């Protein structure tokens, strides 16, 4: 297996983990919030935070490393329009993801505290959940757009 093929395979697997973990944790997190079951919210919240550290964070690092390496190997300039667009979108996705990670950690703590006191989820949890949900949309759409750019490699300007 040559180096380029290996990098491409790692890049694709990493992007799959990034997207799949994001979509899966978002769905399960949202469904647990909607259930009103504090115990489920605590359990799912713990898994969501763990999944972000085990799968999403490494993928966030691997994506640009493998992408830049493949560009260097093939001679694609960093100023290529579809690359510029993908990098801008990647930055946008990251700008959404970082606060989402903080929100997930805080939401899990708030839910665990509510469970320990045998109380419902507090209003602050629900406010954080709204922000979490809202920030997820541009990140989700951004990742889909990056996938399209990587496959289509369009002439943008």
KEPA-995002 format. One record per residue: residue number from 0; residue in three letters; z, y, x of N, C-alpha, C in turn. Coordinates in Angstrom, 3 decimals, always signed. Each point is the difference from the previous one (the first is absolute). Layout:
# KEPA-995002
R / migu / nulum / nz / ny / nx / caz / cay / cax / cz / cy / cx
R / NUM / ALA / Z / Y / X / Z / Y / X / Z / Y / X
...
This chain:
# KEPA-995002
R / migu / nulum / nz / ny / nx / caz / cay / cax / cz / cy / cx
R / 0 / UNK / +0.000 / -1.166 / +0.850 / +0.000 / +1.166 / -0.850 / +0.000 / +1.239 / +0.903
R / 1 / UNK / -0.954 / +0.894 / -0.240 / -0.048 / +1.188 / +0.855 / +1.019 / +1.045 / -0.464
R / 2 / UNK / +0.269 / +0.958 / +0.861 / +1.059 / +0.988 / -0.223 / -0.279 / +0.847 / -1.240
R / 3 / UNK / -1.249 / +0.428 / -0.182 / -0.319 / +0.838 / -1.156 / +0.273 / -0.754 / -1.300
R / 4 / UNK / -0.443 / -1.251 / -0.074 / +0.213 / -0.800 / -1.205 / +1.501 / -0.166 / -0.273
R / 5 / UNK / +0.773 / -0.246 / +1.044 / +1.444 / -0.149 / -0.156 / +0.623 / +1.299 / -0.524
R / 6 / UNK / -0.398 / +1.141 / +0.583 / +0.508 / +1.295 / -0.463 / -0.368 / +0.246 / -1.464
R / 7 / UNK / -1.234 / -0.327 / -0.341 / -0.459 / +0.206 / -1.370 / +0.797 / -0.875 / -0.973
R / 8 / UNK / +0.227 / -1.251 / +0.387 / +0.764 / -0.919 / -0.842 / +1.431 / +0.524 / -0.188
R / 9 / UNK / +0.646 / +0.433 / +1.079 / +1.357 / +0.540 / -0.081 / +0.008 / +1.268 / -0.862
R / 10 / UNK / -1.018 / +0.838 / +0.151 / -0.112 / +1.230 / -0.788 / -0.104 / -0.321 / -1.495
R / 11 / UNK / -0.813 / -0.970 / -0.339 / -0.185 / -0.381 / -1.408 / +1.272 / -0.630 / -0.562
R / 12 / UNK / +0.610 / -0.911 / +0.748 / +1.247 / -0.621 / -0.458 / +1.081 / +1.071 / -0.175
R / 13 / UNK / +0.089 / +0.903 / +0.951 / +0.994 / +1.069 / -0.059 / -0.234 / +0.907 / -1.212
R / 14 / UNK / -1.253 / +0.330 / -0.265 / -0.284 / +0.863 / -1.157 / +0.311 / -0.738 / -1.309
R / 15 / UNK / -0.226 / -1.289 / -0.002 / +0.325 / -0.814 / -1.177 / +1.507 / -0.015 / -0.230
R / 16 / UNK / +0.762 / -0.182 / +1.073 / +1.468 / +0.035 / -0.115 / +0.477 / +1.375 / -0.463
R / 17 / UNK / -0.572 / +1.038 / +0.553 / +0.377 / +1.363 / -0.355 / -0.226 / +0.256 / -1.492
R / 18 / UNK / -1.186 / -0.329 / -0.463 / -0.345 / +0.229 / -1.403 / +0.752 / -0.954 / -0.920
R / 19 / UNK / +0.005 / -1.271 / +0.354 / +0.639 / -1.001 / -0.849 / +1.496 / +0.200 / -0.125
R / 20 / UNK / +0.652 / +0.284 / +1.104 / +1.441 / +0.238 / -0.049 / +0.292 / +1.259 / -0.805
R / 21 / UNK / -0.793 / +1.042 / +0.225 / +0.198 / +1.238 / -0.760 / -0.154 / -0.213 / -1.493
R / 22 / UNK / -1.055 / -0.674 / -0.393 / -0.247 / -0.234 / -1.422 / +1.047 / -0.938 / -0.591
R / 23 / UNK / +0.312 / -1.071 / +0.725 / +0.973 / -0.972 / -0.501 / +1.393 / +0.582 / -0.141
R / 24 / UNK / +0.459 / +0.719 / +1.022 / +1.343 / +0.578 / -0.081 / +0.056 / +1.116 / -1.046
R / 25 / UNK / -1.067 / +0.761 / -0.118 / -0.022 / +1.057 / -1.013 / +0.094 / -0.604 / -1.403
R / 26 / UNK / -0.764 / -1.050 / -0.248 / +0.031 / -0.641 / -1.319 / +1.389 / -0.564 / -0.304
R / 27 / UNK / +0.544 / -0.758 / +0.943 / +1.307 / -0.611 / -0.242 / +1.109 / +1.043 / -0.091
R / 28 / UNK / -0.077 / +1.030 / +0.835 / +0.992 / +1.068 / -0.075 / -0.051 / +0.711 / -1.336
R / 29 / UNK / -1.193 / +0.347 / -0.418 / -0.169 / +0.721 / -1.266 / +0.475 / -0.849 / -1.175
R / 30 / UNK / -0.363 / -1.282 / +0.002 / +0.412 / -0.877 / -1.094 / +1.518 / -0.174 / -0.032
R / 31 / UNK / +0.627 / -0.089 / +1.167 / +1.468 / -0.141 / -0.007 / +0.659 / +1.280 / -0.496
R / 32 / UNK / -0.568 / +1.160 / +0.356 / +0.561 / +1.269 / -0.479 / -0.098 / +0.075 / -1.518
R / 33 / UNK / -1.137 / -0.411 / -0.516 / -0.235 / +0.062 / -1.443 / +0.877 / -0.979 / -0.778
R / 34 / UNK / +0.418 / -1.075 / +0.644 / +0.790 / -1.016 / -0.700 / +1.369 / +0.518 / -0.410
R / 35 / UNK / +0.523 / +0.965 / +0.750 / +1.345 / +0.486 / -0.277 / +1.088 / -0.945 / +0.492
R / 36 / UNK / -0.379 / -1.107 / +0.587 / +0.948 / -0.990 / +0.518 / +0.398 / +0.416 / +1.421
R / 37 / UNK / +1.209 / +0.511 / +0.141 / +0.452 / +0.531 / +1.287 / +0.009 / -1.100 / +1.057
R / 38 / UNK / +0.424 / -1.197 / -0.376 / +0.044 / -1.118 / +0.960 / -1.410 / -0.306 / +0.529
R / 39 / UNK / -0.986 / -0.034 / -0.881 / -1.387 / -0.242 / +0.423 / -0.501 / +1.147 / +0.867
R / 40 / UNK / +0.342 / +1.223 / -0.359 / -0.432 / +1.160 / +0.769 / +0.557 / -0.045 / +1.415
R / 41 / UNK / +1.248 / -0.435 / +0.139 / +0.608 / -0.115 / +1.333 / -0.721 / -1.079 / +0.811
R / 42 / UNK / -0.219 / -1.159 / -0.596 / -0.648 / -1.110 / +0.716 / -1.423 / +0.358 / +0.401
R / 43 / UNK / -0.749 / +0.563 / -0.923 / -1.388 / +0.374 / +0.297 / -0.033 / +1.140 / +1.008
R / 44 / UNK / +0.893 / +0.967 / -0.152 / +0.053 / +1.122 / +0.945 / +0.238 / -0.470 / +1.420
R / 45 / UNK / +0.893 / -0.964 / +0.159 / +0.267 / -0.549 / +1.334 / -1.264 / -0.646 / +0.567
R / 46 / UNK / -0.722 / -0.742 / -0.824 / -1.236 / -0.658 / +0.452 / -1.106 / +1.000 / +0.305
R / 47 / UNK / -0.091 / +1.044 / -0.798 / -1.022 / +1.028 / +0.217 / +0.225 / +0.696 / +1.343
R / 48 / UNK / +1.232 / +0.375 / +0.274 / +0.318 / +0.658 / +1.272 / -0.286 / -0.951 / +1.163
R / 49 / UNK / +0.408 / -1.248 / -0.136 / -0.237 / -0.988 / +1.058 / -1.498 / -0.214 / +0.226
R / 50 / UNK / -0.767 / -0.116 / -1.067 / -1.449 / -0.204 / +0.125 / -0.664 / +1.172 / +0.716
R / 51 / UNK / +0.460 / +1.199 / -0.267 / -0.562 / +1.162 / +0.687 / +0.224 / -0.089 / +1.506
R / 52 / UNK / +1.198 / -0.431 / +0.415 / +0.288 / -0.096 / +1.433 / -0.708 / -1.195 / +0.642
R / 53 / UNK / -0.122 / -1.113 / -0.723 / -0.601 / -1.204 / +0.584 / -1.527 / +0.015 / -0.005
R / 54 / UNK / -0.596 / +0.572 / -1.031 / -1.454 / -0.072 / -0.149 / -0.697 / +1.354 / +0.090
R / 55 / UNK / +0.477 / +0.973 / -0.756 / -0.689 / +1.289 / -0.052 / +0.095 / +0.747 / +1.323
R / 56 / UNK / +1.206 / +0.150 / +0.533 / +0.164 / +0.776 / +1.239 / -0.820 / -0.558 / +1.164
R / 57 / UNK / +0.030 / -1.317 / +0.258 / -0.857 / -0.506 / +1.084 / -1.492 / +0.232 / -0.269
R / 58 / UNK / -0.411 / -0.133 / -1.251 / -1.411 / +0.230 / -0.338 / -0.396 / +1.452 / +0.216
R / 59 / UNK / +0.917 / +0.907 / -0.286 / -0.264 / +1.431 / +0.203 / -0.279 / +0.275 / +1.479
R / 60 / UNK / +0.651 / -0.731 / +0.875 / -0.210 / +0.158 / +1.443 / -1.268 / -0.719 / +0.457
R / 61 / UNK / -0.207 / -1.212 / -0.492 / -1.139 / -0.828 / +0.434 / -1.337 / +0.612 / -0.425
R / 62 / UNK / -0.058 / +0.600 / -1.176 / -1.255 / +0.549 / -0.509 / -0.666 / +0.982 / +0.966
R / 63 / UNK / +0.667 / +1.073 / +0.412 / -0.685 / +0.920 / +0.910 / -0.249 / -0.607 / +1.376
R / 64 / UNK / +0.901 / -0.840 / +0.476 / -0.206 / -0.609 / +1.320 / -1.270 / -0.848 / +0.029
R / 65 / UNK / -0.150 / -0.862 / -0.998 / -1.197 / -0.853 / -0.029 / -1.237 / +0.820 / -0.343
R / 66 / UNK / +0.164 / +0.977 / -0.894 / -1.141 / +0.839 / -0.372 / -0.537 / +0.793 / +1.180
R / 67 / UNK / +0.886 / +0.657 / +0.737 / -0.437 / +0.772 / +1.171 / -0.588 / -0.910 / +1.079
R / 68 / UNK / +0.586 / -1.176 / +0.175 / -0.528 / -0.936 / +1.000 / -1.420 / -0.432 / -0.362
R / 69 / UNK / -0.242 / -0.303 / -1.278 / -1.352 / -0.395 / -0.422 / -0.980 / +1.159 / +0.137
R / 70 / UNK / +0.454 / +1.211 / -0.308 / -0.877 / +1.164 / +0.165 / -0.370 / +0.177 / +1.471
R / 71 / UNK / +0.966 / -0.136 / +0.871 / -0.248 / +0.132 / +1.436 / -0.984 / -1.074 / +0.461
R / 72 / UNK / +0.192 / -1.233 / -0.460 / -0.873 / -1.108 / +0.420 / -1.435 / +0.180 / -0.481
R / 73 / UNK / -0.175 / +0.609 / -1.177 / -1.341 / +0.154 / -0.565 / -0.611 / +1.371 / +0.263
R / 74 / UNK / +0.787 / +0.906 / +0.572 / -0.528 / +1.331 / +0.314 / -0.077 / +0.926 / -1.195
R / 75 / UNK / +0.706 / -0.281 / -1.060 / +0.008 / +0.888 / -1.171 / +0.875 / +1.203 / +0.328
R / 76 / UNK / -0.556 / +1.207 / -0.074 / +0.801 / +1.194 / +0.319 / +1.075 / +0.272 / -1.053
R / 77 / UNK / +1.093 / +0.546 / +0.449 / +1.098 / +0.367 / -0.890 / -0.433 / +1.062 / -1.007
R / 78 / UNK / -1.058 / +0.717 / +0.312 / -0.497 / +1.073 / -0.877 / -0.998 / -0.495 / -1.045
R / 79 / UNK / -0.248 / -1.301 / -0.052 / -0.895 / -0.561 / -1.019 / +0.596 / +0.320 / -1.378
R / 80 / UNK / -0.806 / +0.588 / -0.903 / +0.553 / +0.482 / -1.271 / +0.822 / -1.021 / -0.796
R / 81 / UNK / -0.456 / -1.239 / -0.126 / +0.787 / -0.964 / -0.778 / +1.304 / -0.350 / +0.704
R / 82 / UNK / +0.020 / +0.078 / +1.326 / +1.232 / -0.238 / +0.754 / +0.970 / +1.160 / -0.230
R / 83 / UNK / -0.503 / +1.228 / +0.078 / +0.832 / +1.181 / -0.247 / +0.604 / -0.084 / -1.401
R / 84 / UNK / -0.826 / -0.325 / -0.993 / +0.487 / -0.102 / -1.381 / +1.067 / -1.091 / -0.117
R / 85 / UNK / -0.224 / -1.140 / +0.645 / +0.977 / -1.095 / -0.047 / +1.316 / +0.411 / +0.655
R / 86 / UNK / -0.070 / +0.717 / +1.117 / +1.212 / +0.435 / +0.688 / +0.775 / +1.032 / -0.820
R / 87 / UNK / -0.717 / +0.904 / -0.660 / +0.659 / +0.982 / -0.866 / +0.704 / -0.717 / -1.150
R / 88 / UNK / -0.700 / -0.959 / -0.602 / +0.608 / -0.771 / -1.082 / +1.193 / -0.817 / +0.497
R / 89 / UNK / -0.111 / -0.563 / +1.205 / +1.098 / -0.775 / +0.577 / +1.235 / +0.890 / +0.183
R / 90 / UNK / -0.220 / +1.223 / +0.438 / +1.102 / +0.957 / +0.147 / +0.608 / +0.337 / -1.370
R / 91 / UNK / -0.855 / +0.164 / -1.017 / +0.480 / +0.272 / -1.358 / +0.840 / -1.172 / -0.513
R / 92 / UNK / -0.503 / -1.204 / +0.204 / +0.730 / -1.201 / -0.428 / +1.351 / -0.063 / +0.711
R / 93 / UNK / +0.009 / +0.271 / +1.291 / +1.249 / +0.006 / +0.760 / +0.960 / +1.071 / -0.480
R / 94 / UNK / -0.551 / +1.168 / -0.355 / +0.837 / +1.093 / -0.498 / +0.629 / -0.361 / -1.348
R / 95 / UNK / -0.626 / -0.889 / -0.734 / +0.588 / -0.496 / -1.257 / +0.980 / -1.134 / +0.278
R / 96 / UNK / -0.353 / -0.869 / +0.951 / +0.797 / -1.200 / +0.254 / +1.362 / +0.323 / +0.603
R / 97 / UNK / +0.062 / +0.931 / +0.928 / +1.286 / +0.299 / +0.645 / +1.074 / +0.436 / -1.000
R / 98 / UNK / -0.278 / +0.943 / -0.910 / +1.033 / +0.316 / -0.982 / +0.279 / -1.161 / -0.958
R / 99 / UNK / -1.003 / -0.822 / -0.274 / +0.204 / -1.159 / -0.864 / +1.007 / -0.966 / +0.625
R / 100 / UNK / -0.099 / -0.206 / +1.305 / +0.956 / -0.874 / +0.681 / +1.415 / +0.562 / -0.156
R / 101 / UNK / +0.155 / +1.300 / +0.233 / +1.307 / +0.628 / -0.155 / +0.504 / -0.155 / -1.435
R / 102 / UNK / -0.897 / +0.240 / -0.973 / +0.380 / -0.132 / -1.407 / +0.417 / -1.432 / -0.329
R / 103 / UNK / -0.728 / -0.977 / +0.509 / +0.327 / -1.404 / -0.270 / +1.391 / -0.352 / +0.527
R / 104 / UNK / +0.308 / +0.474 / +1.179 / +1.317 / -0.269 / +0.594 / +1.089 / +0.654 / -0.839
R / 105 / UNK / -0.210 / +1.254 / -0.368 / +0.982 / +0.709 / -0.824 / +0.145 / -0.651 / -1.374
R / 106 / UNK / -1.112 / -0.377 / -0.610 / +0.050 / -0.627 / -1.319 / +0.761 / -1.321 / +0.063
R / 107 / UNK / -0.228 / -0.767 / +1.055 / +0.712 / -1.267 / +0.139 / +1.498 / +0.254 / +0.120
R / 108 / UNK / +0.380 / +0.983 / +0.801 / +1.436 / +0.324 / +0.154 / +0.610 / +0.457 / -1.323
R / 109 / UNK / -0.716 / +0.855 / -0.721 / +0.514 / +0.472 / -1.283 / +0.159 / -1.149 / -0.988
R / 110 / UNK / -0.971 / -0.907 / -0.016 / +0.077 / -1.156 / -0.904 / +1.155 / -0.919 / +0.394
R / 111 / UNK / +0.186 / -0.223 / +1.302 / +1.100 / -0.857 / +0.473 / +1.351 / +0.617 / -0.365
R / 112 / UNK / +0.111 / +1.318 / +0.116 / +1.247 / +0.677 / -0.378 / +0.246 / -0.126 / -1.505
R / 113 / UNK / -1.045 / +0.146 / -0.802 / +0.136 / -0.145 / -1.457 / +0.425 / -1.423 / -0.353
R / 114 / UNK / -0.583 / -0.971 / +0.668 / +0.362 / -1.393 / -0.251 / +1.459 / -0.259 / +0.357
R / 115 / UNK / +0.430 / +0.510 / +1.139 / +1.384 / -0.194 / +0.440 / +0.994 / +0.617 / -0.989
R / 116 / UNK / -0.388 / +1.085 / -0.651 / +0.872 / +0.676 / -0.967 / -0.256 / -0.486 / -1.432
R / 117 / UNK / -0.962 / -0.929 / -0.141 / -0.385 / -0.518 / -1.318 / -0.432 / +1.132 / -0.940
R / 118 / UNK / -0.866 / +0.882 / +0.547 / -0.513 / +1.142 / -0.747 / -1.521 / -0.084 / -0.072
R / 119 / UNK / -0.599 / +0.743 / -0.922 / -1.474 / +0.055 / -0.015 / -0.510 / +0.809 / +1.200
R / 120 / UNK / -1.291 / -0.091 / +0.220 / -0.611 / +0.775 / +1.081 / +0.195 / +1.486 / -0.280
R / 121 / UNK / +0.387 / +0.773 / +1.021 / +0.279 / +1.427 / -0.224 / -1.290 / +0.810 / -0.162
R / 122 / UNK / +0.116 / +1.205 / -0.563 / -1.170 / +0.868 / -0.165 / -0.737 / +0.266 / +1.316
R / 123 / UNK / +0.733 / +0.123 / +1.116 / -0.649 / +0.238 / +1.282 / -0.927 / -1.157 / +0.367
R / 124 / UNK / +0.397 / -1.228 / -0.318 / -0.867 / -1.156 / +0.236 / -1.327 / +0.194 / -0.737
R / 125 / UNK / +0.070 / +0.375 / -1.261 / -1.211 / +0.159 / -0.820 / -0.876 / +1.150 / +0.502
R / 126 / UNK / +0.626 / +1.066 / +0.501 / -0.779 / +1.100 / +0.574 / -0.725 / -0.482 / +1.252
R / 127 / UNK / +0.715 / -0.709 / +0.870 / -0.625 / -0.564 / +1.200 / -1.119 / -0.974 / -0.375
R / 128 / UNK / +0.223 / -0.795 / -1.028 / -1.016 / -0.970 / -0.437 / -1.274 / +0.715 / -0.447
R / 129 / UNK / +0.154 / +1.140 / -0.666 / -1.189 / +0.775 / -0.411 / -0.770 / +0.498 / +1.218
R / 130 / UNK / +0.715 / +0.550 / +0.977 / -0.660 / +0.472 / +1.229 / -0.688 / -1.163 / +0.714
R / 131 / UNK / +0.690 / -1.118 / +0.064 / -0.523 / -1.220 / +0.637 / -1.307 / -0.421 / -0.676
R / 132 / UNK / +0.011 / -0.001 / -1.328 / -1.176 / -0.387 / -0.777 / -1.148 / +0.983 / +0.224
R / 133 / UNK / +0.302 / +1.278 / -0.043 / -1.027 / +1.040 / +0.168 / -0.622 / -0.067 / +1.393
R / 134 / UNK / +0.828 / -0.161 / +1.030 / -0.521 / -0.068 / +1.375 / -0.833 / -1.261 / +0.243
R / 135 / UNK / +0.249 / -1.027 / -0.775 / -0.763 / -1.236 / +0.167 / -1.473 / +0.137 / -0.359
R / 136 / UNK / -0.315 / +0.851 / -0.950 / -1.391 / +0.116 / -0.443 / -0.950 / +0.552 / +1.062
R / 137 / UNK / +0.293 / +1.139 / +0.637 / -0.934 / +0.448 / +1.034 / -0.097 / -0.980 / +1.170
R / 138 / UNK / +1.113 / -0.688 / +0.298 / -0.039 / -0.994 / +1.078 / -0.913 / -1.166 / -0.394
R / 139 / UNK / +0.141 / -0.494 / -1.212 / -0.819 / -1.110 / -0.492 / -1.484 / +0.372 / -0.009
R / 140 / UNK / -0.308 / +1.145 / -0.566 / -1.399 / +0.458 / -0.067 / -0.537 / +0.263 / +1.407
R / 141 / UNK / +0.851 / +0.564 / +0.870 / -0.412 / +0.259 / +1.383 / -0.364 / -1.273 / +0.738
R / 142 / UNK / +0.803 / -1.052 / -0.172 / -0.303 / -1.268 / +0.668 / -1.307 / -0.593 / -0.543
R / 143 / UNK / -0.211 / +0.079 / -1.298 / -1.272 / -0.484 / -0.569 / -1.182 / +0.776 / +0.590
R / 144 / UNK / +0.152 / +1.308 / +0.121 / -1.075 / +0.824 / +0.569 / -0.249 / -0.365 / +1.466
R / 145 / UNK / +1.072 / -0.270 / +0.748 / -0.164 / -0.414 / +1.401 / -0.742 / -1.331 / +0.072
R / 146 / UNK / +0.343 / -0.941 / -0.865 / -0.736 / -1.278 / -0.038 / -1.495 / +0.263 / -0.204
R / 147 / UNK / -0.316 / +0.876 / -0.971 / -1.400 / +0.295 / -0.273 / -0.674 / +0.613 / +1.231
R / 148 / UNK / +0.672 / +0.950 / +0.639 / -0.568 / +0.634 / +1.191 / -0.246 / -1.013 / +1.110
R / 149 / UNK / +0.914 / -0.917 / +0.194 / -0.127 / -1.003 / +1.062 / -1.174 / -0.952 / -0.256
R / 150 / UNK / -0.230 / -0.300 / -1.273 / -1.089 / -0.928 / -0.341 / -1.334 / +0.725 / -0.072
R / 151 / UNK / -0.040 / +1.127 / -0.695 / -1.271 / +0.698 / -0.240 / -0.469 / +0.833 / +1.208
R / 152 / UNK / +0.946 / +0.544 / +0.770 / -0.315 / +0.879 / +1.122 / -1.067 / +1.033 / -0.397
R / 153 / UNK / +0.291 / +0.778 / -1.047 / -1.020 / +0.913 / -0.515 / -0.249 / +1.209 / +0.902
R / 154 / UNK / -1.153 / +0.575 / -0.160 / -0.349 / +1.267 / +0.659 / +0.557 / +1.097 / -0.905
R / 155 / UNK / +1.093 / +0.597 / +0.405 / +0.680 / +0.971 / -0.872 / -0.482 / +1.437 / +0.236
R / 156 / UNK / -0.264 / +0.365 / +1.261 / -0.495 / +1.347 / +0.310 / -0.752 / -0.031 / +1.297
